[in-house]
Structure formats: C-alpha cells, structure tokens
Amino acid sequence: MPVARIYLSPGLFGFNHIGTYAYFKHVEKGLIRRLQGAGREVRVHLVEAQPTASIRRRAEGLVSEIARTAQSRDEVHLLGHSTGGLDGRLVASPSTMLGDSAKLEAARSKIRSVTTMNTPHYGTPLASFFATVSGQRVLFVLSALTVTALKLGAPPLTLASSVVATLGRLDRAMGLEVKLLDRVTERIVRALDEAASRDLRGYIARMRDDQGGLLQLSPESMDVFQTSVENNPDVRCQSTASYAPAPGVLHWARSFTSPWTSPSASIFSTLYRLTALQNRMYPCEPRGEKWQAVLIERLGQVPPPGANDGVVPFRSQIWGDLVWAGQGDHLDVVGHFAGSAKDREHVDWLSSGAKFDRKRFDGLLDAIATGILGI
C-alpha cells in the first residue's frame, strides 16, 4: 500500500515552529492517529512557507517540498490552514504554471486530495486593512502576540493591554500608531526565551520582506483567482469553515471571567469588525445557491453575510465539498482552543465566545480524515 504523505501549509498568523512550539501539532497528531487506525502508513510534512509572501511563491515552496520528499508510489494529500489552502489549490490546479514544469507535473500527478481550513477563497476584508502601513504593524504585533500566547499559555497582561490600547486608537489616528506598535512588538519578543525570541524575530522579518500575499487576499484580487484557478477533476477538493458569534453584550460579559480574557475579547472584537466589512461589488462568497442548501443541511441555517472567524468571512471559506462547518474562531480549528481542566495541552488566546472544544475538534478531524481515506 502506498504511503499517504500529508503536507501541512500555514497561513496568516501561522508558522511551523517557534522555538519548541509547533503550530500544527494538534492537527498532525490527530490525523496520524486516525489514518494509522485505518491501517494506512502516513508521513506528515510541515511546509516552510513565507507567512505573507505571494501565493505563487508559497505554492512553489510546496512543490519543492513534495519533490524532495514524496516517492513515486506515494499518495500526496495537501492540507492548508487559511492562506495555506490557496497554496494547495494552486499546486493541484491543471490551469497554473509554477516554476519547473517537470517538477510541478511530477508533484501534481501524486496529489489525491486538497483540504482547506478557514481559507479565504473569495478574499477577506482584513487583508485590505493589513496592507496599509498601520495594518502591517498590527499584523506584526498580533502575530507576535499569537506566538507568545500559544507558547506561554497567555501573554503577560501588560503586553495584551498595550495592544488593546493601540487598537482602540486606530479609528482616530491610523498613521500615528506605527512607532507605538513597533515598541509593543519588541516588548512581546523580549517576553520569550532566547530560542523562541530569535525565531520570532526571523518570522516577523520575513513578513516585512515580502507582503505580496496581503494584496492578493483582498476580495478584489481573489475575484481574479477564482476565474483563473481551476479545480482538478482527479483530486478530491474538501473544505472546513467556521464562524464565531458576533461580539455583543454577552461576549463582553464573559470577557470579565479572568484578567486575560478581557483584553483578548477586545482584540477579537476589533478583528471581527474589520473582517465583517462588506463590499457589495466583491462579496466574499461563492456564486449560485447550491452552497446555501449545503449550509442549511449542515447547520440548519445560513449565517449572515458578516459572520466570520475573526480573520476570514465564513462564506469565503466554502469550497469543494464542505465536510465540516460550525462555530469556532480562526485559531480554534487548528487546535488552539481552551482545554478543560484535564486537557491542558490545548491553549487559547482569542476570546471569541465560540465555545469551541475537544468534541468539535475531534469531529472536524474525523471529517477531514474520512475524506482523505475515501480517496
């Protein structure tokens, strides 16, 4: 039986390793257990992707990783979170050209499935904000805060409070916050141990060096992507999608349960509001009405146009066969949710009010694994 090789590609806020912390560790562990339990030999590969580089450059890196590791009889399965899902689509599509054509075709011939998790197939308004000068600094500080929170369990409260104070001023003076955001980022970096701090500096430097992907993830740019990137009929295309409840009175009431959840809720509320912005000329959703029937079947309803996971509009995440949909924020779905008293391996930092838990995470991974095994 051929080896099933799964390639995991991160997206916005994503990374492979910072110090000893692995971003995909929960997804990797869960998929290995499920595939091995079904009698499959499986290998998981973490794809080194420039966090905000163009989709083409990231996809070429994915092709190189497949060419370097996959054997002739292996089955290749691509799984991408956020922007990483677009990398997989670009590599699998028969309508695209990426670098060495012979290497691309050899890699493409092995691909059996592409799974996208909370991927902005139709763009995200947040990308348009991140492409601004102040938005770039916000992206740096939020990425640094994510690393710190996941590694330490929760970032120092003073750092989180500084981020909240800065975000609160953005509406009034977007261009005046650049230096303050840079100072907050530096304080966050210093809160980590030496190895993690060094990795985080490199991670932020890579974002500064290449931000082509931010422009490409806008709803206007993804309108072109949808018309030019065909699905491969020989590849299983499946997606997962989630959304958090719109921040409101109950969201704020719950945010006072601990000193950390209050600033976290404020950060998430800002992200949610920016992501919910709608452009009527470029709606972040599939065309036609079939997807609405699928949502009614799976959720019993069609969430409103502004529903999102704090980074990507919910409707923008729908592509191919929607194998799982439910409530959860952008980081919940890759295993970064609040664990129970007995389940301390899961760490959350976005207080989204989605109440994502182990049961939902297991259901999501079951759905993904079932699709992969059904090839």
NUNU-514843 format. One record per residue (C-alpha): x, y, z; residue in one letter. Coordinates in steps of 0.25 Angstrom, whole numbers, plus 5000, padded with zeros to 4 digits. Example, Ala and Ser with C-alpha at 12.3 -4.5 7.8 and 13.67 -1.06 7.14 Angstrom:
<sites>
<site X="5049" Y="4982" Z="5031" resn="A"/>
<site X="5055" Y="4996" Z="5029" resn="S"/>
</sites>
This chain:
<sites>
<site X="5000" Y="5000" Z="5000" resn="M"/>
<site X="5006" Y="5014" Z="4996" resn="P"/>
<site X="5010" Y="5023" Z="5007" resn="V"/>
<site X="5000" Y="5035" Z="5010" resn="A"/>
<site X="5008" Y="5047" Z="5011" resn="R"/>
<site X="5001" Y="5059" Z="5017" resn="I"/>
<site X="5007" Y="5073" Z="5015" resn="Y"/>
<site X="5002" Y="5084" Z="5025" resn="L"/>
<site X="5003" Y="5099" Z="5020" resn="S"/>
<site X="5001" Y="5110" Z="5030" resn="P"/>
<site X="4994" Y="5123" Z="5027" resn="G"/>
<site X="4992" Y="5137" Z="5033" resn="L"/>
<site X="4997" Y="5136" Z="5048" resn="F"/>
<site X="5003" Y="5122" Z="5044" resn="G"/>
<site X="5017" Y="5117" Z="5046" resn="F"/>
<site X="5023" Y="5103" Z="5047" resn="N"/>
<site X="5032" Y="5104" Z="5059" resn="H"/>
<site X="5035" Y="5116" Z="5068" resn="I"/>
<site X="5046" Y="5111" Z="5078" resn="G"/>
<site X="5040" Y="5097" Z="5083" resn="T"/>
<site X="5025" Y="5101" Z="5080" resn="Y"/>
<site X="5019" Y="5094" Z="5067" resn="A"/>
<site X="5007" Y="5101" Z="5061" resn="Y"/>
<site X="5001" Y="5089" Z="5055" resn="F"/>
<site X="5004" Y="5079" Z="5066" resn="K"/>
<site X="4989" Y="5076" Z="5069" resn="H"/>
<site X="4985" Y="5074" Z="5055" resn="V"/>
<site X="4997" Y="5066" Z="5052" resn="E"/>
<site X="4995" Y="5057" Z="5064" resn="K"/>
<site X="4980" Y="5055" Z="5061" resn="G"/>
<site X="4982" Y="5052" Z="5046" resn="L"/>
<site X="4993" Y="5042" Z="5049" resn="I"/>
<site X="4985" Y="5035" Z="5059" resn="R"/>
<site X="4973" Y="5034" Z="5050" resn="R"/>
<site X="4980" Y="5029" Z="5038" resn="L"/>
<site X="4988" Y="5019" Z="5045" resn="Q"/>
<site X="4976" Y="5014" Z="5052" resn="G"/>
<site X="4970" Y="5011" Z="5038" resn="A"/>
<site X="4983" Y="5003" Z="5034" resn="G"/>
<site X="4990" Y="5014" Z="5026" resn="R"/>
<site X="5004" Y="5017" Z="5027" resn="E"/>
<site X="5005" Y="5032" Z="5028" resn="V"/>
<site X="5016" Y="5043" Z="5028" resn="R"/>
<site X="5013" Y="5057" Z="5031" resn="V"/>
<site X="5022" Y="5069" Z="5026" resn="H"/>
<site X="5022" Y="5083" Z="5031" resn="L"/>
<site X="5023" Y="5092" Z="5019" resn="V"/>
<site X="5032" Y="5104" Z="5021" resn="E"/>
<site X="5024" Y="5116" Z="5016" resn="A"/>
<site X="5027" Y="5131" Z="5016" resn="Q"/>
<site X="5016" Y="5136" Z="5024" resn="P"/>
<site X="5011" Y="5147" Z="5016" resn="T"/>
<site X="5018" Y="5144" Z="5002" resn="A"/>
<site X="5010" Y="5143" Z="4989" resn="S"/>
<site X="5002" Y="5131" Z="4987" resn="I"/>
<site X="5011" Y="5127" Z="4975" resn="R"/>
<site X="5024" Y="5128" Z="4983" resn="R"/>
<site X="5017" Y="5120" Z="4995" resn="R"/>
<site X="5012" Y="5109" Z="4985" resn="A"/>
<site X="5026" Y="5108" Z="4978" resn="E"/>
<site X="5031" Y="5105" Z="4992" resn="G"/>
<site X="5021" Y="5094" Z="4994" resn="L"/>
<site X="5024" Y="5088" Z="4980" resn="V"/>
<site X="5039" Y="5087" Z="4984" resn="S"/>
<site X="5035" Y="5080" Z="4998" resn="E"/>
<site X="5027" Y="5070" Z="4990" resn="I"/>
<site X="5038" Y="5067" Z="4980" resn="A"/>
<site X="5048" Y="5066" Z="4991" resn="R"/>
<site X="5041" Y="5056" Z="5000" resn="T"/>
<site X="5030" Y="5048" Z="4992" resn="A"/>
<site X="5033" Y="5035" Z="4985" resn="Q"/>
<site X="5028" Y="5030" Z="4972" resn="S"/>
<site X="5017" Y="5022" Z="4978" resn="R"/>
<site X="5013" Y="5031" Z="4989" resn="D"/>
<site X="4999" Y="5038" Z="4991" resn="E"/>
<site X="5000" Y="5053" Z="4993" resn="V"/>
<site X="4990" Y="5060" Z="5002" resn="H"/>
<site X="4990" Y="5075" Z="5003" resn="L"/>
<site X="4984" Y="5082" Z="5015" resn="L"/>
<site X="4985" Y="5097" Z="5017" resn="G"/>
<site X="4980" Y="5106" Z="5028" resn="H"/>
<site X="4976" Y="5120" Z="5024" resn="S"/>
<site X="4985" Y="5125" Z="5012" resn="T"/>
<site X="4991" Y="5111" Z="5012" resn="G"/>
<site X="4979" Y="5105" Z="5006" resn="G"/>
<site X="4981" Y="5114" Z="4994" resn="L"/>
<site X="4995" Y="5109" Z="4993" resn="D"/>
<site X="4989" Y="5095" Z="4991" resn="G"/>
<site X="4979" Y="5099" Z="4981" resn="R"/>
<site X="4989" Y="5106" Z="4972" resn="L"/>
<site X="4999" Y="5094" Z="4972" resn="V"/>
<site X="4987" Y="5084" Z="4969" resn="A"/>
<site X="4981" Y="5092" Z="4958" resn="S"/>
<site X="4983" Y="5088" Z="4944" resn="P"/>
<site X="4982" Y="5102" Z="4939" resn="S"/>
<site X="4994" Y="5108" Z="4947" resn="T"/>
<site X="5009" Y="5108" Z="4944" resn="M"/>
<site X="5019" Y="5109" Z="4955" resn="L"/>
<site X="5034" Y="5109" Z="4953" resn="G"/>
<site X="5040" Y="5096" Z="4948" resn="D"/>
<site X="5029" Y="5090" Z="4939" resn="S"/>
<site X="5034" Y="5076" Z="4940" resn="A"/>
<site X="5035" Y="5076" Z="4955" resn="K"/>
<site X="5021" Y="5082" Z="4956" resn="L"/>
<site X="5015" Y="5071" Z="4948" resn="E"/>
<site X="5022" Y="5060" Z="4956" resn="A"/>
<site X="5017" Y="5066" Z="4969" resn="A"/>
<site X="5003" Y="5069" Z="4963" resn="R"/>
<site X="5002" Y="5054" Z="4958" resn="S"/>
<site X="5003" Y="5049" Z="4972" resn="K"/>
<site X="4992" Y="5059" Z="4978" resn="I"/>
<site X="4980" Y="5051" Z="4983" resn="R"/>
<site X="4973" Y="5062" Z="4992" resn="S"/>
<site X="4973" Y="5077" Z="4995" resn="V"/>
<site X="4967" Y="5081" Z="5009" resn="T"/>
<site X="4965" Y="5095" Z="5012" resn="T"/>
<site X="4963" Y="5100" Z="5026" resn="M"/>
<site X="4957" Y="5114" Z="5028" resn="N"/>
<site X="4963" Y="5118" Z="5015" resn="T"/>
<site X="4959" Y="5132" Z="5009" resn="P"/>
<site X="4955" Y="5126" Z="4995" resn="H"/>
<site X="4947" Y="5139" Z="4992" resn="Y"/>
<site X="4957" Y="5148" Z="5000" resn="G"/>
<site X="4956" Y="5155" Z="5013" resn="T"/>
<site X="4954" Y="5170" Z="5016" resn="P"/>
<site X="4964" Y="5168" Z="5027" resn="L"/>
<site X="4975" Y="5167" Z="5016" resn="A"/>
<site X="4972" Y="5181" Z="5011" resn="S"/>
<site X="4974" Y="5186" Z="5025" resn="F"/>
<site X="4987" Y="5179" Z="5027" resn="F"/>
<site X="4992" Y="5184" Z="5014" resn="A"/>
<site X="4992" Y="5198" Z="5020" resn="T"/>
<site X="5004" Y="5204" Z="5028" resn="V"/>
<site X="4997" Y="5203" Z="5041" resn="S"/>
<site X="4991" Y="5190" Z="5037" resn="G"/>
<site X="5004" Y="5184" Z="5035" resn="Q"/>
<site X="5009" Y="5187" Z="5049" resn="R"/>
<site X="4996" Y="5182" Z="5054" resn="V"/>
<site X="4999" Y="5169" Z="5047" resn="L"/>
<site X="5013" Y="5168" Z="5053" resn="F"/>
<site X="5008" Y="5171" Z="5067" resn="V"/>
<site X="4997" Y="5161" Z="5066" resn="L"/>
<site X="5006" Y="5150" Z="5060" resn="S"/>
<site X="5016" Y="5152" Z="5071" resn="A"/>
<site X="5004" Y="5152" Z="5082" resn="L"/>
<site X="4999" Y="5139" Z="5076" resn="T"/>
<site X="5013" Y="5132" Z="5077" resn="V"/>
<site X="5015" Y="5137" Z="5091" resn="T"/>
<site X="5001" Y="5133" Z="5096" resn="A"/>
<site X="5002" Y="5119" Z="5090" resn="L"/>
<site X="5016" Y="5117" Z="5096" resn="K"/>
<site X="5013" Y="5123" Z="5109" resn="L"/>
<site X="4999" Y="5119" Z="5111" resn="G"/>
<site X="4995" Y="5134" Z="5111" resn="A"/>
<site X="5004" Y="5146" Z="5109" resn="P"/>
<site X="5007" Y="5156" Z="5120" resn="P"/>
<site X="4995" Y="5164" Z="5123" resn="L"/>
<site X="5002" Y="5177" Z="5121" resn="T"/>
<site X="5006" Y="5174" Z="5107" resn="L"/>
<site X="4992" Y="5170" Z="5103" resn="A"/>
<site X="4987" Y="5183" Z="5110" resn="S"/>
<site X="4997" Y="5191" Z="5101" resn="S"/>
<site X="4991" Y="5184" Z="5089" resn="V"/>
<site X="4977" Y="5187" Z="5093" resn="V"/>
<site X="4980" Y="5202" Z="5095" resn="A"/>
<site X="4987" Y="5203" Z="5082" resn="T"/>
<site X="4976" Y="5197" Z="5074" resn="L"/>
<site X="4966" Y="5206" Z="5081" resn="G"/>
<site X="4973" Y="5218" Z="5075" resn="R"/>
<site X="4973" Y="5213" Z="5061" resn="L"/>
<site X="4960" Y="5219" Z="5057" resn="D"/>
<site X="4964" Y="5233" Z="5061" resn="R"/>
<site X="4979" Y="5233" Z="5057" resn="A"/>
<site X="4983" Y="5221" Z="5048" resn="M"/>
<site X="4996" Y="5227" Z="5043" resn="G"/>
<site X="5001" Y="5231" Z="5057" resn="L"/>
<site X="5002" Y="5217" Z="5063" resn="E"/>
<site X="5013" Y="5212" Z="5055" resn="V"/>
<site X="5024" Y="5214" Z="5066" resn="K"/>
<site X="5015" Y="5210" Z="5077" resn="L"/>
<site X="5012" Y="5197" Z="5070" resn="L"/>
<site X="5027" Y="5194" Z="5068" resn="D"/>
<site X="5030" Y="5197" Z="5082" resn="R"/>
<site X="5019" Y="5187" Z="5087" resn="V"/>
<site X="5024" Y="5176" Z="5077" resn="T"/>
<site X="5038" Y="5178" Z="5083" resn="E"/>
<site X="5033" Y="5176" Z="5097" resn="R"/>
<site X="5026" Y="5163" Z="5093" resn="I"/>
<site X="5038" Y="5158" Z="5086" resn="V"/>
<site X="5046" Y="5160" Z="5099" resn="R"/>
<site X="5036" Y="5152" Z="5107" resn="A"/>
<site X="5040" Y="5139" Z="5101" resn="L"/>
<site X="5052" Y="5131" Z="5103" resn="D"/>
<site X="5065" Y="5133" Z="5095" resn="E"/>
<site X="5062" Y="5122" Z="5084" resn="A"/>
<site X="5047" Y="5126" Z="5082" resn="A"/>
<site X="5051" Y="5140" Z="5082" resn="S"/>
<site X="5061" Y="5138" Z="5071" resn="R"/>
<site X="5051" Y="5130" Z="5063" resn="D"/>
<site X="5040" Y="5140" Z="5065" resn="L"/>
<site X="5049" Y="5152" Z="5060" resn="R"/>
<site X="5052" Y="5144" Z="5048" resn="G"/>
<site X="5037" Y="5141" Z="5046" resn="Y"/>
<site X="5034" Y="5156" Z="5047" resn="I"/>
<site X="5046" Y="5159" Z="5038" resn="A"/>
<site X="5040" Y="5150" Z="5027" resn="R"/>
<site X="5027" Y="5157" Z="5028" resn="M"/>
<site X="5034" Y="5171" Z="5026" resn="R"/>
<site X="5042" Y="5166" Z="5014" resn="D"/>
<site X="5030" Y="5160" Z="5006" resn="D"/>
<site X="5016" Y="5164" Z="5007" resn="Q"/>
<site X="5011" Y="5161" Z="4993" resn="G"/>
<site X="5000" Y="5151" Z="4999" resn="G"/>
<site X="4993" Y="5162" Z="5007" resn="L"/>
<site X="4990" Y="5169" Z="4994" resn="L"/>
<site X="4985" Y="5156" Z="4987" resn="Q"/>
<site X="4976" Y="5152" Z="4998" resn="L"/>
<site X="4967" Y="5165" Z="4997" resn="S"/>
<site X="4953" Y="5162" Z="4991" resn="P"/>
<site X="4956" Y="5169" Z="4978" resn="E"/>
<site X="4969" Y="5161" Z="4976" resn="S"/>
<site X="4962" Y="5147" Z="4979" resn="M"/>
<site X="4952" Y="5150" Z="4969" resn="D"/>
<site X="4963" Y="5148" Z="4959" resn="V"/>
<site X="4968" Y="5136" Z="4966" resn="F"/>
<site X="4954" Y="5129" Z="4965" resn="Q"/>
<site X="4953" Y="5131" Z="4950" resn="T"/>
<site X="4967" Y="5126" Z="4947" resn="S"/>
<site X="4970" Y="5114" Z="4956" resn="V"/>
<site X="4962" Y="5102" Z="4952" resn="E"/>
<site X="4959" Y="5090" Z="4961" resn="N"/>
<site X="4966" Y="5077" Z="4957" resn="N"/>
<site X="4955" Y="5067" Z="4954" resn="P"/>
<site X="4965" Y="5056" Z="4959" resn="D"/>
<site X="4967" Y="5062" Z="4972" resn="V"/>
<site X="4957" Y="5062" Z="4984" resn="R"/>
<site X="4954" Y="5076" Z="4988" resn="C"/>
<site X="4949" Y="5078" Z="5002" resn="Q"/>
<site X="4948" Y="5089" Z="5012" resn="S"/>
<site X="4944" Y="5093" Z="5026" resn="T"/>
<site X="4938" Y="5106" Z="5031" resn="A"/>
<site X="4935" Y="5113" Z="5044" resn="S"/>
<site X="4930" Y="5126" Z="5050" resn="Y"/>
<site X="4929" Y="5132" Z="5063" resn="A"/>
<site X="4917" Y="5139" Z="5069" resn="P"/>
<site X="4917" Y="5154" Z="5066" resn="A"/>
<site X="4923" Y="5161" Z="5079" resn="P"/>
<site X="4912" Y="5167" Z="5087" resn="G"/>
<site X="4907" Y="5169" Z="5102" resn="V"/>
<site X="4909" Y="5154" Z="5105" resn="L"/>
<site X="4922" Y="5154" Z="5099" resn="H"/>
<site X="4927" Y="5165" Z="5108" resn="W"/>
<site X="4921" Y="5160" Z="5120" resn="A"/>
<site X="4928" Y="5147" Z="5118" resn="R"/>
<site X="4941" Y="5154" Z="5116" resn="S"/>
<site X="4942" Y="5158" Z="5131" resn="F"/>
<site X="4944" Y="5144" Z="5135" resn="T"/>
<site X="4959" Y="5146" Z="5136" resn="S"/>
<site X="4969" Y="5157" Z="5135" resn="P"/>
<site X="4974" Y="5152" Z="5121" resn="W"/>
<site X="4960" Y="5149" Z="5114" resn="T"/>
<site X="4956" Y="5164" Z="5115" resn="S"/>
<site X="4967" Y="5169" Z="5106" resn="P"/>
<site X="4967" Y="5157" Z="5098" resn="S"/>
<site X="4952" Y="5159" Z="5095" resn="A"/>
<site X="4955" Y="5174" Z="5091" resn="S"/>
<site X="4965" Y="5169" Z="5081" resn="I"/>
<site X="4956" Y="5159" Z="5075" resn="F"/>
<site X="4944" Y="5169" Z="5074" resn="S"/>
<site X="4953" Y="5178" Z="5066" resn="T"/>
<site X="4957" Y="5167" Z="5057" resn="L"/>
<site X="4943" Y="5162" Z="5055" resn="Y"/>
<site X="4938" Y="5176" Z="5052" resn="R"/>
<site X="4949" Y="5178" Z="5041" resn="L"/>
<site X="4946" Y="5165" Z="5035" resn="T"/>
<site X="4931" Y="5167" Z="5035" resn="A"/>
<site X="4933" Y="5179" Z="5025" resn="L"/>
<site X="4925" Y="5176" Z="5012" resn="Q"/>
<site X="4928" Y="5181" Z="4998" resn="N"/>
<site X="4915" Y="5179" Z="4990" resn="R"/>
<site X="4923" Y="5179" Z="4977" resn="M"/>
<site X="4932" Y="5168" Z="4982" resn="Y"/>
<site X="4925" Y="5159" Z="4992" resn="P"/>
<site X="4933" Y="5149" Z="4999" resn="C"/>
<site X="4924" Y="5137" Z="4996" resn="E"/>
<site X="4922" Y="5126" Z="4985" resn="P"/>
<site X="4913" Y="5129" Z="4973" resn="R"/>
<site X="4900" Y="5121" Z="4972" resn="G"/>
<site X="4890" Y="5116" Z="4982" resn="E"/>
<site X="4895" Y="5101" Z="4984" resn="K"/>
<site X="4905" Y="5105" Z="4996" resn="W"/>
<site X="4893" Y="5111" Z="5003" resn="Q"/>
<site X="4886" Y="5098" Z="5003" resn="A"/>
<site X="4898" Y="5091" Z="5008" resn="V"/>
<site X="4899" Y="5100" Z="5020" resn="L"/>
<site X="4884" Y="5098" Z="5023" resn="I"/>
<site X="4887" Y="5083" Z="5023" resn="E"/>
<site X="4899" Y="5084" Z="5032" resn="R"/>
<site X="4896" Y="5096" Z="5041" resn="L"/>
<site X="4881" Y="5097" Z="5039" resn="G"/>
<site X="4883" Y="5112" Z="5035" resn="Q"/>
<site X="4891" Y="5121" Z="5026" resn="V"/>
<site X="4899" Y="5130" Z="5035" resn="P"/>
<site X="4898" Y="5145" Z="5032" resn="P"/>
<site X="4908" Y="5151" Z="5021" resn="P"/>
<site X="4916" Y="5158" Z="5032" resn="G"/>
<site X="4919" Y="5145" Z="5040" resn="A"/>
<site X="4934" Y="5141" Z="5041" resn="N"/>
<site X="4944" Y="5135" Z="5050" resn="D"/>
<site X="4952" Y="5148" Z="5053" resn="G"/>
<site X="4960" Y="5147" Z="5041" resn="V"/>
<site X="4953" Y="5141" Z="5029" resn="V"/>
<site X="4938" Y="5143" Z="5025" resn="P"/>
<site X="4930" Y="5130" Z="5028" resn="F"/>
<site X="4924" Y="5129" Z="5014" resn="R"/>
<site X="4938" Y="5131" Z="5008" resn="S"/>
<site X="4943" Y="5118" Z="5014" resn="Q"/>
<site X="4933" Y="5110" Z="5006" resn="I"/>
<site X="4940" Y="5102" Z="4994" resn="W"/>
<site X="4938" Y="5088" Z="4988" resn="G"/>
<site X="4932" Y="5078" Z="4998" resn="D"/>
<site X="4929" Y="5085" Z="5011" resn="L"/>
<site X="4932" Y="5074" Z="5020" resn="V"/>
<site X="4930" Y="5081" Z="5034" resn="W"/>
<site X="4924" Y="5095" Z="5038" resn="A"/>
<site X="4921" Y="5100" Z="5051" resn="G"/>
<site X="4925" Y="5111" Z="5062" resn="Q"/>
<site X="4940" Y="5113" Z="5064" resn="G"/>
<site X="4950" Y="5124" Z="5062" resn="D"/>
<site X="4962" Y="5125" Z="5053" resn="H"/>
<site X="4971" Y="5118" Z="5063" resn="L"/>
<site X="4961" Y="5109" Z="5069" resn="D"/>
<site X="4961" Y="5100" Z="5057" resn="V"/>
<site X="4976" Y="5096" Z="5057" resn="V"/>
<site X="4975" Y="5092" Z="5072" resn="G"/>
<site X="4977" Y="5105" Z="5079" resn="H"/>
<site X="4965" Y="5106" Z="5088" resn="F"/>
<site X="4963" Y="5106" Z="5103" resn="A"/>
<site X="4965" Y="5092" Z="5108" resn="G"/>
<site X="4958" Y="5086" Z="5120" resn="S"/>
<site X="4964" Y="5085" Z="5134" resn="A"/>
<site X="4968" Y="5071" Z="5130" resn="K"/>
<site X="4972" Y="5075" Z="5116" resn="D"/>
<site X="4983" Y="5085" Z="5117" resn="R"/>
<site X="4991" Y="5082" Z="5104" resn="E"/>
<site X="4981" Y="5092" Z="5097" resn="H"/>
<site X="4984" Y="5107" Z="5099" resn="V"/>
<site X="4975" Y="5118" Z="5094" resn="D"/>
<site X="4977" Y="5133" Z="5093" resn="W"/>
<site X="4965" Y="5139" Z="5085" resn="L"/>
<site X="4953" Y="5140" Z="5094" resn="S"/>
<site X="4943" Y="5139" Z="5083" resn="S"/>
<site X="4931" Y="5133" Z="5090" resn="G"/>
<site X="4930" Y="5122" Z="5080" resn="A"/>
<site X="4932" Y="5111" Z="5091" resn="K"/>
<site X="4940" Y="5102" Z="5082" resn="F"/>
<site X="4944" Y="5089" Z="5090" resn="D"/>
<site X="4951" Y="5076" Z="5088" resn="R"/>
<site X="4938" Y="5070" Z="5083" resn="K"/>
<site X="4937" Y="5079" Z="5072" resn="R"/>
<site X="4951" Y="5078" Z="5068" resn="F"/>
<site X="4950" Y="5063" Z="5068" resn="D"/>
<site X="4938" Y="5064" Z="5059" resn="G"/>
<site X="4946" Y="5073" Z="5050" resn="L"/>
<site X="4958" Y="5064" Z="5049" resn="L"/>
<site X="4949" Y="5052" Z="5047" resn="D"/>
<site X="4942" Y="5059" Z="5035" resn="A"/>
<site X="4956" Y="5062" Z="5029" resn="I"/>
<site X="4962" Y="5048" Z="5031" resn="A"/>
<site X="4949" Y="5042" Z="5025" resn="T"/>
<site X="4951" Y="5050" Z="5012" resn="G"/>
<site X="4965" Y="5046" Z="5011" resn="I"/>
<site X="4963" Y="5031" Z="5014" resn="L"/>
<site X="4951" Y="5031" Z="5004" resn="G"/>
<site X="4961" Y="5034" Z="4992" resn="I"/>
</sites>
